[in-house]
Amino acid sequence: MTEVEERHTILAETSGGKYTPEEVRDLEMGLIADAAAQEQEEENAQAAGYCYHCGEKLDDCTGYKCWIR
């Protein structure tokens, strides 16, 4: 059993029977794909001159926690 498979098994066991190791693997792969897609969207917004979080032009973005206004 690989380290990754062992981690999936442990997570499945600690889920109280809610998930199987295969479901844990699928959830993890989905999270990885979502994170990659968000990173690409952030890069595209920045390249276009806009803040991914608040939608303002980069010069007008307040920065830290800009989406809270």
C-alpha positions as CSV (number, residue, x, y, z in Angstrom):
1,M,0.0,0.0,0.0
2,T,1.4,3.4,-1.0
3,E,1.6,6.3,1.4
4,V,-1.3,8.0,-0.4
5,E,-3.5,4.9,-0.3
6,E,-2.7,4.5,3.4
7,R,-3.8,8.1,4.0
8,H,-7.0,7.5,2.1
9,T,-7.7,4.4,4.2
10,I,-7.0,6.3,7.4
11,L,-9.3,9.2,6.4
12,A,-12.0,6.7,5.4
13,E,-11.7,4.9,8.7
14,T,-11.9,8.2,10.7
15,S,-15.0,9.3,8.8
16,G,-17.1,6.9,10.8
17,G,-18.0,4.8,7.8
18,K,-19.2,7.8,5.8
19,Y,-16.6,7.4,3.1
20,T,-14.7,4.6,1.5
21,P,-11.0,5.0,0.6
22,E,-12.0,5.3,-3.0
23,E,-14.5,8.1,-2.2
24,V,-11.8,9.9,-0.2
25,R,-9.5,9.6,-3.2
26,D,-12.1,11.0,-5.5
27,L,-12.9,13.9,-3.1
28,E,-9.2,14.7,-2.9
29,M,-8.8,14.7,-6.7
30,G,-11.8,17.0,-7.0
31,L,-10.3,19.4,-4.5
32,I,-7.0,19.4,-6.4
33,A,-8.8,20.1,-9.7
34,D,-10.8,22.9,-8.1
35,A,-7.7,24.5,-6.6
36,A,-5.9,24.3,-10.0
37,A,-8.9,25.9,-11.8
38,Q,-9.1,28.7,-9.2
39,E,-5.4,29.4,-9.5
40,Q,-5.8,29.7,-13.3
41,E,-8.8,32.0,-12.9
42,E,-6.7,34.2,-10.5
43,E,-3.8,34.3,-13.0
44,N,-6.2,35.2,-15.9
45,A,-7.8,38.0,-13.8
46,Q,-4.4,39.4,-12.8
47,A,-3.2,39.3,-16.4
48,A,-6.3,41.2,-17.5
49,G,-5.6,43.8,-14.8
50,Y,-8.4,42.8,-12.4
51,C,-8.5,41.5,-8.8
52,Y,-9.9,38.0,-8.7
53,H,-11.5,38.5,-5.3
54,C,-13.3,41.9,-5.6
55,G,-13.4,42.5,-9.4
56,E,-11.8,45.9,-9.2
57,K,-9.0,47.1,-11.4
58,L,-5.7,46.2,-9.7
59,D,-4.9,49.8,-9.1
60,D,-8.2,50.3,-7.3
61,C,-8.1,47.1,-5.2
62,T,-7.6,47.7,-1.5
63,G,-5.6,44.5,-1.1
64,Y,-6.0,42.5,2.1
65,K,-9.5,41.2,2.4
66,C,-10.6,43.5,-0.5
67,W,-13.8,41.5,-1.0
68,I,-15.1,42.8,2.4
69,R,-16.6,46.3,1.7
